[in-house]
Amino acid sequence: MKFGGTSVQDTAAFERVAAIIRRQQGQPPRQQPVVVVSAMAGMTDALLDAVKRSLEQDTTAALEWLEPHFARYSEVAERLTEGSAYGEFVHVLYAARERIAQALEVMRRYPGTIPPLRDEVVAYGEHLSAALLTAVLAGDGTPCRTVDARTCIVTDDVYGRARPRWEATQAYTRQVLGPLLAEGVIPVLGGFIGATFEGATTTLGRGGSDYSATLIGAALQACEVQIWTDVAGIYSADPRLVAQVRRLDTLAYGEATDLALYGAKVLHPRTIEPVERLSIPVSIRNSYDPEAGYSTIRASSGAPAGAILAVTHRNGVAAVHVRPRGSWRTAVALDEMAQILDAHGILVEHLAASRLGLTATVEDGEALEAARRDLQTCGDVQVTTDRALLCVVGNFGTEATELHPALSEILAEFRSTPLLPHPSPHARLFLLAEAAAPTAVQKLHAQLIENPA
């Protein structure tokens, strides 16, 4: 059971989460819960900002910035815990303040320590949430224990976006959590956090608590992974953009992954990887209204061939086109382009070659100008910004370049460019102007999902 930041943002939210967990504990033994919890909403951003303030100003300024956020945790503890449980959490909160102050000061003095210590500081949001939720649950005698996620999830040392080492993670998770589960104790872990073999704290990237939950669920061969958030499932479009959205009661693993990769913010893009190979279902549920229904992600959605299920988009995209000079080999040129973009930390959405050259659809940002200069060693470079990536998800089949006729007809009026070859049998991608994207999404949804021919 994973609870996101909005599910634990204040006292009332913690009360709701504790009630959901207690109800789940009453289910048959095979459904004994393991809990993964995110930082309170806004805490991760506050911790990142504290690192920046410390480096630009001083540690005192950074700690003053964090104090209102520490107070939010303290307020929940004062209202929902008492006795030894309250005392233990206050000790954890005090120790977190001290350790954060030490880490900030070390980063100021020794810049080479910034990548690992930034991850350590940012991880405290999850550490505090896990300790606080344990204290709340313990208040009525619920058997539970805070577990440091770093003892379970082992990663490489790419700080800020670490990749888990699956074999070690599986072994460590079973070793640490198995005895607790055998005793009927609920483990409560912070999400988003791992550690290298050497013990350095790492983080899995923003939204990585979802990924933590499925890594742990797969290691334990759970019967289900529940992602509790502030919406009752995954919808056919962004409800803020489209009024007549539909909840997708069932999605295939690939359909959910493509939605997460190309715009929908309900899941971390790598959430599905650990559970897909074991066919463990993942459900998306609403912690504010547990009875509102949910979406389940499993091996197949049952959608008929050609069915269109959802439309999403993401702004902040740029198109980079390189026309190599002289003769060139496609594979070598693509590899060189990808390496340059990766060296600048630029996320590549789509990479393709044609007789006109190489095209990459990338995340726009400050690093793009420096990458553009380096790409000039490959050939003539053209960068187009203010683009949106529009993704249509459905059961399209495996044809690499075939476009759904209705998609082509509707999107022609928005001067969109299809990105070929298609990334999967479940997704069709288009690049268009940011300003046109909302209207395109609304029209596609109206004609292909609300009123299909």
N, C-alpha and C positions, 0 to 999 in steps of 0.2 A: 504494500500500500504506500504510494508516494503522494505526498501533499506538497503542493507548490506554494510559492510565496504569498499569493493572495488568499490561500486557504489558511495561512497562519499569520495574518497581518495585524491582528489585535486580540483583545481578550475574548470577545465573542467568537472569533474565528477559532481560537484554541479550544474553547469549550465545545464547539461543533465537531472539531476533529477528534477530540478525546471521546466524544459520544459515538462517533462512527467506528472508531477502533474498538471500543468496548463491545458494541453490537457484533462486530466481526468476530471477536474472541469467543462469543457464545456459539459460533458455528461448529460443525464437526471438527475433530482434531486435525484432519488433513488440511483444514483451512485456517490453521493458526497463523496469525499475521506476523509479518516482518514489516517494519515501518521505516520509510525513508522520508526525510523532511528537508525542505528548502529553507533558506534564510527568510526572515520576514520581508515582505514586499518593500523594496527600496533599500534594504540593508547592503546588498552587494554593491550597488552603485555608490552608496555612501562610503564603503570601505575603499573602493577604487579611488574615489575622490580624495579620501584621506591620505592615501599614498602620494597622490599628486600634490596636495597641499603641503605635505611634509617636505617633499623635495623642493618645492618652489618657495615655501615660507619657512616653517619650522615645525617640529613635532608637537609643540604646545598647540599651535593653531589647528593641526590635524585632529588632535584629541578633543579639543573644544567642539570641532565640527561633528565628531562622533557622539558626543555626550547625549544629545536628544534621542539618538537611535538606541544607545544603551538603555536609556530611560524607558523606551517602549518595552523592552524585554523585562525590565525591573517591574514595570506597572502590571504586566500580566502575572508575574510571579507573586506580587503582593495580593492580587485579587483572587488567584486560583490555587495557590499553594499555601502550606502552613507547616509548622514544626520543622522536623529534620529535612523534609523535602525542600522547603524554602531555604533553609540554611545552606544546604548543599548547592543549590543553584546560585545563591549569592556568592558563594566561594568560587564557583566556575566563572561567574561574570567578572569578579574582581581579578582573577587570574588572567582572563582574556584581555582585560584592559592593560594589565602589566606587560603581557607578552606582546601585544600590538605595539605598545609604546617602545619596547626594546627593539622590535623588528624595524619600526619606522626610523629609529635613530641609527641603526646599523646601515640601513639603505642610504641614509644621508651621508654617512661617512665613507661607505665602501660601495660605490655604484655597481660594481660587478655582482653584488648580491641581490640586485633589484628583482630579476626574474623569479628566483625561487622564493624570496621573502614576500614579494607581492602576492604570490599564490597562497602563502601561509597566512598572510593578513586577511585576504579575501575569504578564506575558508572559515573564518570565525563566525560569520553569519550563520552558516549551517551548524557549526559546533554548538552555538548558543541555542538555536532552535531545537536541536536534538535533546540537549540537557533540559531545556524548559519543558518540552513536551513530556519527557520522562517524569519530571517532577509533578506535572499536572495529572498524568495517569496514575502515579503512585498515590495521589491524594485519597482515592477510595479503595486502595489495596490492590489495584491492578498490577500483576507481576510484570515488571518491565526493567530494562537496563539500557543505559546509553552505551553504544558501541562506537568507537572511533573508526570511521569508514576507512581511514588510512591503513588499518590492520586487515582490511578485506580486499580493497581494490588496488592492484599493483599496475603501475603505468610506466611509460617511457619518461624521459626528462624534457619533453617539449612543454615548457611551462605556459599556462594559459589555455592550451588546447591539447592536453596530453592524450595519448592513445593507450587504452588498457592492454595489458599482457594477459591474455585470456587464461592460459593454463595456470599461471600463478594465482590469478584472481579467483578462479574456481576452487583451487586447493585451499587458499587462505580463508575464503568465505565459508567454506564447509567446516574448516577447522575452528574458526572463531564462533560462528553462529550455531553450528550443530549442537553443541552441548547445552546452549541456552534453550533452544527449541525443544530438546529432549526433556528439559525440566519444566516446560510450559511457560517460559519467560519470553516476553515480547521484546525483541531487540529493536532499538530506535537509533537510526544512523542519520548523519547529515549526508545530503546528496552532493553531487558536483565535485567531490573531493576524492583524491587518491594519493598514492605515494610511490616513489621510486623504490627499487630494491635497497637503495642506500638510506631510505627513510625520509627523503626530502618531500615536502608537501607539494602536490600538483592539483590542478583543477582541469575539468573535462571540457571547459568552454561554457558560454552562457546557455542556460537551459539544460545543463548537464545532469540535473537531478533525475530527469526522466531516464537518461542513459544509465545512471547509477542503479536505478530501480530494476531495469531489465537485466543488467549485468548480474545483480544479486539474485534476481528471480531465476535466471538461467542457471546460475551456479548451484542453486538449491533445488532446481527442477520444480519450481512452484506450479501450482495448478492454474494460477492466473496472476497477472500483474495489473493492479488497479492504479490508474493515474487520476488523482483527485485534484480538480482545478476549479475555476469559477464558471465553467460552461458545462452543459449536459451533453457532451459528446463532440463529434466533428460534424461540421455542417457543409452544405453544398456550396457555400460562399461565405464571405465575411458578413455577419448579420448587421454590421454597422453600415454596409454598403448596399446590401440587397435585402429588401423587406421580406420576400417570400422564400427564405432559405428553408431547407429541409435537413433534418438530422439524418446522417447516414448510419443506420442501425448496424450495418456490417460493412467492413472494408477488408480487402486483401492486404497482406503485409506490404506488397509493392505499391499499392494505391496510397496507403497511408504514408509510406516513405517518400513518395514523390510529392505529395501535398506538403509534407514537412520541409523537404528540400527546396521547394520552389515558391514558398510564400506563406502557407498556413503556419501560425505560431503556436498551435496547440501542443506540438511535440518537438523535441530535439531531433534533428535529422537522422541521428544514428540510433535512436531509441529501439528500432525494430531489430537491428542486427543480431543481438544476443539471443532473442527468443524465437526468431523465425526458424532456425535450424532444429529447434526442439518442439515446434508447433505449440508454443505456450501462448494462449490468447492474452491480449492487452485490452482493457476497457478504459474509456475516458468518462469520468463521472464528475458530478457537480457537488462539491462539499457544502455549498449553501443550500442545496435542495437535493438530498440523496435519493429522493423518490421520483425525480424528474425524468428518469430514463438515462440511457447512455449509449455510446457507440462501442462496438467490439471489433477488434482487429484480429483477423485469423488468416488461415491459409487461402481462403477464397471468399470473395464477397457474393458470389452467385450472380453477378451482373451479366446479362446476356452480351454476346459479341456486339461491339459497336456502341454499347450504352455509355453515355456521358454522365458522370457522377458529381463532379465538382469543378469549380473555376476559382482560381486564386491568382494573386499577382504580388509582386514585390517591386518597390521603387528603389532608387539608388543604384541603378545598374548602368554600366557603360559597355560599349562595343569597341573592341580593339582589332583593327584590321592591319595585317602586315603583308605587303607584296614583296616577296624575296627577290633579290637581284640575281640575274643570270640563271643558271641551271640550279635546281634544288631537288632534294629528295623529301617527299612528304613526311615520312616518319621522323627523319632527323630534324626537319624544320619545326614540326609540332612539338617535339621533345624539347628543343632549345627554347621555344617560346614559353612553354609551360614552366621550364626551370627558371627563367628570368622572372616571370610573374610570381612564382612561389618564393623566390629569394626576397621579393619585396613584401611578402606576406599578403598577397592579393588572392582572394578566393575566386577561382575560375568556375563559372557555372556550366559553360558549354564551350567545347573546343572542336573546331572542324577545319577541313581543308577543301578547297575547290581549285579550279584552274586559274581563278583570279587571286589566289593567295590563301592566307591563314586568317581565321576569325576566332576571337575569344570573347565570350560574354563574361564580364567580370563585375565584382563589387566595386563601385566607385569610391573614391576617397583620396586622401592627400598623397598616398604612396604611388598613385597612378602616374603622376608626372615624372617621377624618377624612373619608374619602370619604362615609360615611353622613351626616355632618352637611351636606356640600355637596349631596348628593342630595335633601335635604329641600326644596331650592328647586324641585325637580321635582314633588314630591307626598309622600304618606305612604310612609314607608320601613320595611320589615321585613327584618331580616337573620337568617338561620338558619345556624349554624356546626356544626362537627363532622360534616360531610357527606363522603361519598366519591363520586367520579365513576366509574361502572362503564361500561366500553366493551366491546361485543361486536362483533368484526370478522368479516365474511364477504361473500358475494356476494349483496346484498339487492335490487339494482335501484334505480331512480331515484324510486320513489314517496316523496313527502316526508313523509307522515304515517302510512303503513301500518306496523304492528308485526308482527313475526314471532309467530305464535300461541303457539309454545312458550315464547318469551321472556316474553311477557305472563303466561302461566300460572305459570311458575316464580317470577318476580320479584314477583308479587302478594303472596306470603306475607312478603316483606321490606319491604313498604310503600314500594316504590320509585316514583319519579316519572319517566316517560319525558320526555326533552328533545326537543321538536318545534319546528320541522321538523328532520329528520335532517341532520347535517352533510355527509354524502356517501353514495354508494351502498354504501360498505364499512363504515359504522359505525352502531351504534345505541347511544345514550347514556342512562344512567339515573342519577338522584341518589338516594342512600339513606344511612342512618346509617353512620358509619365502623365502628361495632362489628359491623354486619351484613354488611359487604362481603366479608370473607374467606369466610364460609360461603356467601354468594351465588355467589361465583366458583367455589367447589368444586362446588356443586350444578349450576350451569350447565355446567361442564366435564364432569362425570360424565354428565349426561343428553343433552347436545347434541353433545359431541365424542367422548367415550369410548364411549358407547352410544346413538348416534342411532337414532331410530325408523326 
